[in-house]
Amino acid sequence: MILVSTALMFQLQAQTDTIIRKQPLSKYLKQSIAPVTLIGAGMYMKLNKTGFNDLSVRDNVVSTYPNFRTHADDYLRFAAIPFIYLPELVGIKAKTDIKNRTAILLKAEVIMLTTVTLLKNETHVIRPDGSNDKSFPSGHAAQAFLGAVFIQKEYGSKSIWFPIAGYTVAASVGVLRILNNRHYTSDVLVGSGIGMLSAHIAYWTHRYKWSKNVVVMPTYSNRSAGVYFSMKF
């Protein structure tokens, strides 16, 4: 509900931009199909009582891979972030300049983290391994798919292999969260949809007016993410 409310609020702004920029509203609807479908599929698995639901998938995974453990998903969820910038070092120009790109990324992260954190704190879904009650939705999947959308938008026109790589890594993160018994399938599906929709909302609402005197860069050190901000007066 939080994410949908945010989307609706920004949709009004997007409609105004549509008139000004002569962009059809169908663009926003088309970009919403995949994330809304993922969220819907996740909610179906979470709530339905048929033979194909969270518990049946979890039981099958645990019985098939009882000793599976890896920390790769903890790192792969952030894999897309450097690749939002690195291709430019070898002459592959992104669609958006670095300042506006970073501003959009920060906005998307705020939308995604706020939505995921509030849902985790309000739903209190116990993880499959019983470690805590922060299972729903998957923050790892949300982060990974947010990054995949950015790669698609910034470099998808350069080569189809950029989005293929981005979504392959993102999907791998979701699968590993299930194999590690840290999330139910519904957690991963809903988290993936939230990540994608957060990125789309950030792009839809951006005004591309960042000053040349402003420098904003994401940082990552010792498994901690941060932001470098500089402004010349």
Contacts in CASP RR format, 6 or more apart in sequence:
PFRMAT RR
TARGET T0000
AUTHOR 0000-0000-0000
METHOD contacts of the structure
MODEL  1
MILVSTALMFQLQAQTDTIIRKQPLSKYLKQSIAPVTLIGAGMYMKLNKT
GFNDLSVRDNVVSTYPNFRTHADDYLRFAAIPFIYLPELVGIKAKTDIKN
RTAILLKAEVIMLTTVTLLKNETHVIRPDGSNDKSFPSGHAAQAFLGAVF
IQKEYGSKSIWFPIAGYTVAASVGVLRILNNRHYTSDVLVGSGIGMLSAH
IAYWTHRYKWSKNVVVMPTYSNRSAGVYFSMKF
2 114 0 8 1.000
2 115 0 8 1.000
2 118 0 8 1.000
2 119 0 8 1.000
3 111 0 8 1.000
3 115 0 8 1.000
3 194 0 8 1.000
3 197 0 8 1.000
3 198 0 8 1.000
6 111 0 8 1.000
6 115 0 8 1.000
6 201 0 8 1.000
7 32 0 8 1.000
7 197 0 8 1.000
7 201 0 8 1.000
10 201 0 8 1.000
10 204 0 8 1.000
10 205 0 8 1.000
11 28 0 8 1.000
11 204 0 8 1.000
13 204 0 8 1.000
13 205 0 8 1.000
14 25 0 8 1.000
14 28 0 8 1.000
14 204 0 8 1.000
14 205 0 8 1.000
15 25 0 8 1.000
17 23 0 8 1.000
17 204 0 8 1.000
18 24 0 8 1.000
18 25 0 8 1.000
18 28 0 8 1.000
28 200 0 8 1.000
28 204 0 8 1.000
31 200 0 8 1.000
32 197 0 8 1.000
32 200 0 8 1.000
34 193 0 8 1.000
34 196 0 8 1.000
35 192 0 8 1.000
35 193 0 8 1.000
35 194 0 8 1.000
35 195 0 8 1.000
35 196 0 8 1.000
35 197 0 8 1.000
35 200 0 8 1.000
36 193 0 8 1.000
36 197 0 8 1.000
38 189 0 8 1.000
38 190 0 8 1.000
38 191 0 8 1.000
38 192 0 8 1.000
38 193 0 8 1.000
38 196 0 8 1.000
39 189 0 8 1.000
39 190 0 8 1.000
39 191 0 8 1.000
39 193 0 8 1.000
39 194 0 8 1.000
39 197 0 8 1.000
40 189 0 8 1.000
40 190 0 8 1.000
41 189 0 8 1.000
42 185 0 8 1.000
42 186 0 8 1.000
42 189 0 8 1.000
42 190 0 8 1.000
43 186 0 8 1.000
43 190 0 8 1.000
44 186 0 8 1.000
45 52 0 8 1.000
45 53 0 8 1.000
45 54 0 8 1.000
45 57 0 8 1.000
45 184 0 8 1.000
45 185 0 8 1.000
45 186 0 8 1.000
45 189 0 8 1.000
46 53 0 8 1.000
46 54 0 8 1.000
46 136 0 8 1.000
46 184 0 8 1.000
46 186 0 8 1.000
46 190 0 8 1.000
54 184 0 8 1.000
54 185 0 8 1.000
54 186 0 8 1.000
55 184 0 8 1.000
57 178 0 8 1.000
57 184 0 8 1.000
57 185 0 8 1.000
58 128 0 8 1.000
58 178 0 8 1.000
58 181 0 8 1.000
58 184 0 8 1.000
58 185 0 8 1.000
61 178 0 8 1.000
61 179 0 8 1.000
61 181 0 8 1.000
62 128 0 8 1.000
62 181 0 8 1.000
65 179 0 8 1.000
68 179 0 8 1.000
68 180 0 8 1.000
68 181 0 8 1.000
69 180 0 8 1.000
70 176 0 8 1.000
70 179 0 8 1.000
70 180 0 8 1.000
72 176 0 8 1.000
73 140 0 8 1.000
73 172 0 8 1.000
73 173 0 8 1.000
73 174 0 8 1.000
73 176 0 8 1.000
73 177 0 8 1.000
73 180 0 8 1.000
74 140 0 8 1.000
76 144 0 8 1.000
76 169 0 8 1.000
76 172 0 8 1.000
76 173 0 8 1.000
76 176 0 8 1.000
77 139 0 8 1.000
77 140 0 8 1.000
77 141 0 8 1.000
77 143 0 8 1.000
77 144 0 8 1.000
77 173 0 8 1.000
78 143 0 8 1.000
78 220 0 8 1.000
78 225 0 8 1.000
79 144 0 8 1.000
79 166 0 8 1.000
79 169 0 8 1.000
80 144 0 8 1.000
80 146 0 8 1.000
80 147 0 8 1.000
80 148 0 8 1.000
80 150 0 8 1.000
80 151 0 8 1.000
80 166 0 8 1.000
80 169 0 8 1.000
80 170 0 8 1.000
81 105 0 8 1.000
81 147 0 8 1.000
81 218 0 8 1.000
81 220 0 8 1.000
83 151 0 8 1.000
83 166 0 8 1.000
84 94 0 8 1.000
84 101 0 8 1.000
84 105 0 8 1.000
84 147 0 8 1.000
84 150 0 8 1.000
84 151 0 8 1.000
84 154 0 8 1.000
85 94 0 8 1.000
85 98 0 8 1.000
85 101 0 8 1.000
87 94 0 8 1.000
87 155 0 8 1.000
87 158 0 8 1.000
87 162 0 8 1.000
88 94 0 8 1.000
88 98 0 8 1.000
92 155 0 8 1.000
92 158 0 8 1.000
93 158 0 8 1.000
94 101 0 8 1.000
94 154 0 8 1.000
94 155 0 8 1.000
95 153 0 8 1.000
95 154 0 8 1.000
95 155 0 8 1.000
95 157 0 8 1.000
96 104 0 8 1.000
96 153 0 8 1.000
96 154 0 8 1.000
96 208 0 8 1.000
99 210 0 8 1.000
99 211 0 8 1.000
99 212 0 8 1.000
99 214 0 8 1.000
99 215 0 8 1.000
99 216 0 8 1.000
100 206 0 8 1.000
100 208 0 8 1.000
100 210 0 8 1.000
101 150 0 8 1.000
101 154 0 8 1.000
102 216 0 8 1.000
102 217 0 8 1.000
102 218 0 8 1.000
103 206 0 8 1.000
103 210 0 8 1.000
103 216 0 8 1.000
104 150 0 8 1.000
104 202 0 8 1.000
104 203 0 8 1.000
104 206 0 8 1.000
105 150 0 8 1.000
105 202 0 8 1.000
105 218 0 8 1.000
106 216 0 8 1.000
106 218 0 8 1.000
106 227 0 8 1.000
107 202 0 8 1.000
107 205 0 8 1.000
107 206 0 8 1.000
108 146 0 8 1.000
108 150 0 8 1.000
108 195 0 8 1.000
108 198 0 8 1.000
108 199 0 8 1.000
108 201 0 8 1.000
108 202 0 8 1.000
108 203 0 8 1.000
109 146 0 8 1.000
109 198 0 8 1.000
111 198 0 8 1.000
111 201 0 8 1.000
111 202 0 8 1.000
112 142 0 8 1.000
112 143 0 8 1.000
112 146 0 8 1.000
112 194 0 8 1.000
112 195 0 8 1.000
112 198 0 8 1.000
112 199 0 8 1.000
115 142 0 8 1.000
115 194 0 8 1.000
115 198 0 8 1.000
116 137 0 8 1.000
116 139 0 8 1.000
116 142 0 8 1.000
116 191 0 8 1.000
116 194 0 8 1.000
119 136 0 8 1.000
119 137 0 8 1.000
120 134 0 8 1.000
120 135 0 8 1.000
120 136 0 8 1.000
120 137 0 8 1.000
121 134 0 8 1.000
123 136 0 8 1.000
124 133 0 8 1.000
125 133 0 8 1.000
125 134 0 8 1.000
125 135 0 8 1.000
125 136 0 8 1.000
125 184 0 8 1.000
125 187 0 8 1.000
126 132 0 8 1.000
126 133 0 8 1.000
126 135 0 8 1.000
127 133 0 8 1.000
127 134 0 8 1.000
127 135 0 8 1.000
127 181 0 8 1.000
127 182 0 8 1.000
127 183 0 8 1.000
128 135 0 8 1.000
128 181 0 8 1.000
128 182 0 8 1.000
128 183 0 8 1.000
128 184 0 8 1.000
129 181 0 8 1.000
129 182 0 8 1.000
131 182 0 8 1.000
135 182 0 8 1.000
135 183 0 8 1.000
135 184 0 8 1.000
135 187 0 8 1.000
136 184 0 8 1.000
136 186 0 8 1.000
136 187 0 8 1.000
136 190 0 8 1.000
137 187 0 8 1.000
137 188 0 8 1.000
137 190 0 8 1.000
137 191 0 8 1.000
137 194 0 8 1.000
138 174 0 8 1.000
138 177 0 8 1.000
138 183 0 8 1.000
138 187 0 8 1.000
138 188 0 8 1.000
138 190 0 8 1.000
138 191 0 8 1.000
138 192 0 8 1.000
139 191 0 8 1.000
140 173 0 8 1.000
140 174 0 8 1.000
140 177 0 8 1.000
140 183 0 8 1.000
141 170 0 8 1.000
141 173 0 8 1.000
141 174 0 8 1.000
141 177 0 8 1.000
141 183 0 8 1.000
141 187 0 8 1.000
141 188 0 8 1.000
141 189 0 8 1.000
141 191 0 8 1.000
141 192 0 8 1.000
141 195 0 8 1.000
142 191 0 8 1.000
142 192 0 8 1.000
142 193 0 8 1.000
142 194 0 8 1.000
142 195 0 8 1.000
142 198 0 8 1.000
143 173 0 8 1.000
143 195 0 8 1.000
144 169 0 8 1.000
144 170 0 8 1.000
144 173 0 8 1.000
144 174 0 8 1.000
144 192 0 8 1.000
145 167 0 8 1.000
145 170 0 8 1.000
145 191 0 8 1.000
145 192 0 8 1.000
145 193 0 8 1.000
145 195 0 8 1.000
145 196 0 8 1.000
145 199 0 8 1.000
146 195 0 8 1.000
146 196 0 8 1.000
146 198 0 8 1.000
146 199 0 8 1.000
147 166 0 8 1.000
147 170 0 8 1.000
147 199 0 8 1.000
148 163 0 8 1.000
148 166 0 8 1.000
148 167 0 8 1.000
148 169 0 8 1.000
148 170 0 8 1.000
148 196 0 8 1.000
149 195 0 8 1.000
149 196 0 8 1.000
149 199 0 8 1.000
149 200 0 8 1.000
150 199 0 8 1.000
151 162 0 8 1.000
151 163 0 8 1.000
151 165 0 8 1.000
151 166 0 8 1.000
152 162 0 8 1.000
152 163 0 8 1.000
152 166 0 8 1.000
152 167 0 8 1.000
153 199 0 8 1.000
153 203 0 8 1.000
155 162 0 8 1.000
155 163 0 8 1.000
156 162 0 8 1.000
156 163 0 8 1.000
170 192 0 8 1.000
174 183 0 8 1.000
174 188 0 8 1.000
174 192 0 8 1.000
175 188 0 8 1.000
177 183 0 8 1.000
177 187 0 8 1.000
177 188 0 8 1.000
178 184 0 8 1.000
178 185 0 8 1.000
178 188 0 8 1.000
210 216 0 8 1.000
213 231 0 8 1.000
213 232 0 8 1.000
213 233 0 8 1.000
214 229 0 8 1.000
214 230 0 8 1.000
214 231 0 8 1.000
214 232 0 8 1.000
215 228 0 8 1.000
215 229 0 8 1.000
215 230 0 8 1.000
215 231 0 8 1.000
216 227 0 8 1.000
216 228 0 8 1.000
216 229 0 8 1.000
216 230 0 8 1.000
217 227 0 8 1.000
217 228 0 8 1.000
218 225 0 8 1.000
218 226 0 8 1.000
218 227 0 8 1.000
218 228 0 8 1.000
219 225 0 8 1.000
219 226 0 8 1.000
219 227 0 8 1.000
219 228 0 8 1.000
220 226 0 8 1.000
END
